Amino acid sequence: MPEHTEPTRRRLRKLNLVMLVPPLAVGGAIVVVADSGTWWDALILASGVVAALVAFERWTAHDLSRFAPYCLIVTAAVWPLGVLMIDSPRAFYGLALAGSLIVPYLKRYRAAAAVGLVGYVAVVGATRLLVSSESVSDVLLQYVVLPAGAVAVITGLMFPNKRFYDVVDELQESRRREAELAVFRERVRFASDLHDIQGHTLHVVKLKIALARKLVRTDPDRVDNELREIYSLVSDTINQTKELAYAQRRLNLSAELENAKNLFEAAGIRVRVDREAEVDTRADELLGQVLRETTTNILRHAQATQVKITLSGSGITVVNDGAPQGPLPQLHGLATLRNRVADSAGELTVEQSDGRFLTAATFPRTGPRTGPRTGSAPMEDR
């Protein structure tokens, strides 16, 4: 099973087990109690019910293929025994459940297998005529028409169910690709920033060097001035490149917030932003860096379905679900930012618990802010 489908599969498995196993078990118990005349009859019917429940449990775990032959053999054997020996018109119960689970998941010839399953139930039920003194119409109704019809309906309903799970897998795969695309877009944006820093500088340096070569013999003072400018320009570019590489370039929180929202939406993640107060402008740049790094970490390391971003007058808090189980991962970008936040008398907090990941950066406030407060939910859930 692809890793990105596991959370959804686990939720669907739990829902199926809680909602369907009890009624299926009760139905099987009713068949055993109603149609058993001896303990031997009960043992045969119960084996079919147990095999069907095992098939259902393995189906919810997406691991039916390994157990399908055994479950199908047991339930298929119970039906003729129920028809010829136990006088049980409901002995097809296990076969109806197991067969309807197995047939739609065959790789090929699913329609033929469905017809064969219904045909097998009908033919075996018709053999009741060989050992029964009941009227032909009663035998055909109880052992042929009703069992074959029930198996046909149940199996037919499982084909749309199979399509539903295929759609779930496709949606999960689409979500994974959207997340990868979002990360790719972030890398392109980084490359664009790097190009903005270095492209212009290199072009200017090239022109100044060409000019210096022309003037090296005729105007040494002008050449010396050009070389000084080149040295200063290159030094400044090196500093800007380091700042960009270590997420220390000046950022705008509002722009980063919009960018984060677009990235999360592109990855299929619901995002909510709560503005509790105006952010202290002195912390705007660092908070933008924290938000950018947190956004990248969520896209790369989490299987998030929703993110909540809270802005207050003293800082920012980002909470996401889908955090991996286990110890807190090594996030070098946030570790670097923690030092910078601490240098500005702030605190960067990173916590992970119960599948949720919290990143919070707070700074001390020098006094109350009197500006108007926005609503608690200025941006609706996406």
C-alpha positions in Angstrom: 0.0 0.0 0.0 1.4 3.4 -0.9 2.5 5.3 2.2 0.4 8.3 1.4 -2.9 6.2 1.4 -2.3 4.6 4.8 -4.0 7.2 7.0 -7.2 7.2 4.9 -7.1 3.4 4.7 -6.8 3.2 8.5 -9.7 5.5 9.1 -11.9 3.6 6.6 -10.9 0.2 8.1 -11.8 1.4 11.6 -15.2 2.7 10.3 -16.0 -0.5 8.5 -15.0 -2.7 11.5 -17.1 -0.7 14.0 -20.1 -0.3 11.7 -20.4 -3.6 9.9 -18.8 -6.4 11.8 -21.4 -6.5 14.6 -24.4 -6.8 12.3 -22.6 -9.3 10.1 -21.7 -11.4 13.1 -25.3 -11.2 14.4 -26.6 -12.2 11.0 -24.3 -15.2 11.0 -25.2 -16.2 14.5 -28.9 -16.1 13.5 -28.2 -18.4 10.6 -26.4 -20.9 12.8 -29.0 -21.0 15.5 -32.0 -21.1 13.2 -30.8 -23.8 10.8 -28.8 -26.1 13.1 -30.3 -29.3 14.3 -27.2 -30.8 15.9 -23.8 -29.6 17.1 -22.3 -30.9 13.8 -24.7 -28.7 11.8 -23.8 -25.7 13.9 -20.1 -26.4 13.4 -20.4 -26.5 9.6 -22.5 -23.4 9.4 -20.3 -21.5 11.9 -17.2 -22.4 9.9 -18.7 -20.6 6.9 -19.7 -17.6 8.9 -16.2 -17.4 10.5 -14.5 -17.7 7.1 -16.7 -14.8 5.8 -15.9 -12.6 8.8 -12.2 -13.3 8.3 -12.5 -12.4 4.6 -14.3 -9.1 5.7 -11.6 -8.3 8.3 -8.8 -8.9 5.7 -10.7 -6.9 3.2 -10.8 -3.9 5.5 -7.0 -4.3 5.9 -6.5 -4.3 2.1 -5.0 -7.7 2.5 -7.7 -10.1 1.2 -5.7 -11.6 -1.7 -3.6 -13.9 0.6 -6.7 -15.3 2.4 -9.2 -15.2 -0.5 -8.7 -18.8 -1.7 -9.1 -20.3 1.8 -12.1 -18.3 2.7 -13.8 -19.0 -0.7 -13.1 -22.7 -0.4 -14.6 -23.0 3.0 -17.7 -20.9 2.3 -18.2 -22.6 -1.1 -18.1 -26.1 0.7 -20.6 -25.0 3.4 -23.3 -24.2 0.8 -23.7 -27.7 -0.7 -23.5 -29.3 2.8 -26.2 -26.9 3.9 -28.4 -27.8 0.9 -27.9 -31.6 1.0 -27.3 -32.5 4.6 -28.4 -29.7 7.0 -31.6 -28.6 5.1 -30.4 -24.9 5.5 -31.6 -22.5 2.8 -29.4 -19.9 4.5 -26.1 -21.7 4.3 -25.1 -19.5 1.4 -24.6 -16.6 3.9 -20.8 -17.0 4.2 -20.4 -17.5 0.4 -22.4 -14.4 -0.3 -20.2 -12.3 1.9 -16.9 -13.7 1.0 -17.6 -14.0 -2.7 -18.9 -10.5 -3.0 -15.8 -9.2 -1.4 -13.4 -11.2 -3.6 -15.0 -11.0 -7.1 -14.8 -7.2 -7.6 -11.1 -7.1 -6.6 -10.0 -9.7 -9.2 -7.6 -8.3 -11.7 -9.4 -9.8 -14.7 -12.7 -11.5 -15.7 -14.6 -9.9 -12.8 -17.9 -10.0 -14.7 -17.4 -13.7 -15.6 -16.5 -14.5 -12.0 -19.7 -12.7 -10.7 -21.8 -14.7 -13.1 -20.0 -17.9 -12.1 -20.6 -17.2 -8.4 -24.3 -16.6 -8.9 -24.5 -19.7 -11.2 -22.8 -21.9 -8.6 -25.2 -20.8 -5.9 -28.2 -21.5 -8.1 -26.9 -24.9 -9.4 -26.0 -26.1 -5.9 -29.4 -24.9 -4.6 -31.2 -26.8 -7.4 -29.6 -30.1 -6.2 -32.0 -29.9 -3.3 -34.5 -31.4 -5.7 -32.6 -34.7 -5.5 -33.0 -35.2 -1.8 -36.2 -33.3 -0.9 -39.8 -34.3 -1.0 -40.9 -30.7 -0.9 -42.7 -29.2 -3.9 -40.5 -28.0 -6.8 -41.7 -24.4 -6.5 -40.8 -24.3 -2.8 -37.4 -25.7 -3.4 -36.7 -23.4 -6.3 -37.8 -20.4 -4.3 -35.9 -21.2 -1.1 -32.8 -22.7 -2.5 -32.3 -21.2 -5.9 -34.1 -17.9 -6.5 -33.6 -16.3 -3.1 -30.0 -17.3 -2.5 -28.9 -16.6 -6.1 -30.8 -13.3 -6.1 -29.2 -12.3 -2.8 -25.7 -13.1 -4.0 -26.3 -11.2 -7.3 -27.5 -8.1 -5.5 -24.7 -8.1 -2.8 -22.0 -8.8 -5.4 -23.4 -6.1 -7.7 -23.4 -3.5 -4.9 -19.7 -4.3 -4.2 -18.6 -3.2 -7.6 -19.5 0.5 -6.9 -17.9 0.1 -3.5 -14.7 -1.0 -5.2 -14.9 2.1 -7.4 -15.3 4.2 -4.3 -12.0 2.9 -2.9 -10.3 3.4 -6.3 -11.5 7.1 -6.2 -10.1 7.4 -2.6 -6.7 6.1 -3.8 -6.8 8.5 -6.8 -7.6 11.4 -4.6 -4.7 10.5 -2.2 -2.3 10.2 -5.2 -3.5 13.5 -6.5 -2.9 15.1 -3.1 0.6 13.7 -3.0 1.4 15.0 -6.4 -0.1 18.4 -5.5 2.2 18.5 -2.4 5.2 17.6 -4.5 4.2 20.3 -7.0 3.9 22.8 -4.2 7.4 22.0 -2.9 8.6 22.3 -6.5 7.0 25.7 -6.8 8.7 26.7 -3.6 12.1 25.6 -5.0 11.4 27.5 -8.2 10.6 30.6 -6.1 13.9 30.1 -4.2 15.7 29.7 -7.6 14.0 32.9 -8.8 15.2 34.8 -5.6 18.7 33.4 -6.2 18.6 34.5 -9.8 17.4 38.0 -8.8 20.4 38.3 -6.4 23.1 36.9 -8.6 22.0 37.4 -12.1 22.0 41.2 -12.0 25.3 41.2 -10.1 27.1 38.9 -12.6 25.8 41.0 -15.5 27.1 44.2 -13.9 30.4 42.6 -13.0 30.8 41.4 -16.6 30.3 44.9 -18.0 32.7 46.5 -15.4 35.4 44.0 -16.1 35.0 44.6 -19.9 35.3 48.4 -19.2 38.3 47.9 -16.9 40.1 45.9 -19.6 39.7 48.7 -22.1 40.9 51.3 -19.6 43.7 49.4 -18.0 46.4 51.2 -20.0 44.8 54.6 -20.5 43.0 55.4 -17.2 44.4 53.4 -14.3 42.5 55.4 -11.7 39.2 54.7 -13.4 40.2 51.0 -13.5 41.0 51.0 -9.8 37.6 52.6 -9.0 35.8 50.0 -11.1 37.6 47.1 -9.3 36.6 48.6 -6.0 33.0 48.7 -7.1 33.2 45.1 -8.3 34.7 44.0 -5.0 31.9 45.7 -3.1 29.2 44.4 -5.3 30.5 40.8 -5.1 30.8 41.0 -1.3 27.2 42.3 -1.0 26.0 39.5 -3.3 27.7 36.9 -1.2 26.0 38.2 1.9 22.6 38.3 0.3 23.1 34.7 -1.0 24.0 33.5 2.5 20.9 35.2 3.9 18.8 33.6 1.3 20.3 30.1 1.9 19.8 30.4 5.6 16.3 32.0 5.4 17.6 35.2 6.7 16.7 37.5 3.8 14.2 40.2 4.6 10.7 38.9 4.2 7.3 40.3 4.4 4.9 38.5 6.7 1.8 39.4 4.7 3.4 38.1 1.5 4.6 34.9 3.2 1.1 34.4 4.6 -0.5 34.6 1.2 2.2 32.4 -0.3 1.7 29.8 2.5 -2.1 29.8 1.9 -1.6 29.2 -1.8 0.9 26.4 -1.2 -1.4 24.6 1.2 -4.4 25.0 -1.0 -2.4 23.6 -4.0 -1.5 20.6 -1.8 -5.1 20.0 -0.9 -4.7 21.1 2.7 -7.4 23.1 4.5 -6.0 26.3 6.0 -7.4 28.6 8.5 -6.0 32.0 9.6 -7.0 33.6 12.8 -5.9 37.3 13.3 -6.2 38.0 17.0 -4.3 41.3 16.8 -2.0 43.3 14.6 1.5 41.8 14.5 4.3 43.8 16.0 6.0 45.3 12.9 9.5 44.9 14.5 9.0 41.1 14.4 7.4 41.0 10.9 10.6 39.8 9.2 11.4 36.9 11.6 7.8 35.8 11.7 7.8 35.6 7.9 10.9 33.4 8.0 9.3 31.1 10.6 6.1 30.8 8.5 8.1 30.1 5.4 10.2 27.4 7.1 7.2 25.8 8.8 5.3 25.7 5.5 8.1 23.9 3.8 8.4 21.4 6.7 4.6 20.6 6.6 4.7 20.0 2.9 7.8 17.8 3.0 7.5 15.9 6.3 3.8 15.7 7.2 0.6 14.1 5.8 -1.4 17.1 6.8 -5.1 17.6 6.0 -5.5 20.9 7.9 -3.4 23.8 9.1 -4.3 26.6 11.5 -2.3 29.8 11.6 -2.8 32.2 14.5 -1.4 35.7 14.4 -1.3 37.7 17.6 0.4 41.0 18.6 3.3 39.0 20.0 3.9 36.3 17.5 2.6 33.4 15.3 1.4 29.9 16.0 1.1 27.2 13.3 -0.6 23.9 14.1 -1.0 21.0 11.6 -2.2 17.5 11.8 -0.6 14.5 10.0 2.6 14.6 12.0 4.7 11.4 11.7 4.7 9.1 14.7 8.0 8.8 16.7 10.5 11.2 18.1 10.6 14.8 17.1 12.4 15.0 13.7 15.6 17.0 13.1 14.5 20.3 11.5 17.7 22.2 10.8 16.0 25.2 9.4 13.9 25.8 12.5 16.9 25.1 14.7 18.7 28.0 12.9 15.7 30.2 13.3 15.4 29.4 17.0 18.8 31.1 17.6 17.8 34.2 15.6 14.5 34.4 17.4 16.3 34.1 20.7 18.8 36.8 19.7 15.7 39.1 19.2 14.5 38.3 22.8 11.9 35.9 21.4 11.2 32.2 21.8 10.6 29.6 19.2 8.6 26.5 20.4 8.3 23.2 18.5 6.0 20.5 19.9 4.7 17.2 18.5 2.0 15.0 20.1 -0.9 12.8 19.1 -0.2 13.3 15.4 -0.2 17.1 15.7 2.7 19.4 15.2 2.9 22.9 16.7 5.4 25.7 15.7 5.1 29.0 17.7 7.3 32.1 17.7 6.6 34.8 20.3 8.2 38.1 21.1 7.8 40.3 24.1 5.5 43.3 23.7 6.5 46.7 24.8 3.0 47.9 25.6 -0.7 47.5 24.7 -1.7 48.1 21.1 -4.7 50.2 20.6 -5.4 49.4 17.0 -8.6 47.7 16.0 -8.8 43.9 16.3 -9.9 41.9 13.3 -12.3 39.0 13.6 -11.2 35.6 14.9 -11.7 34.0 11.6 -10.9 36.5 8.7 -10.3 33.8 6.3 -12.7 30.9 5.9 -11.7 27.3 5.9 -10.5 26.2 2.5 
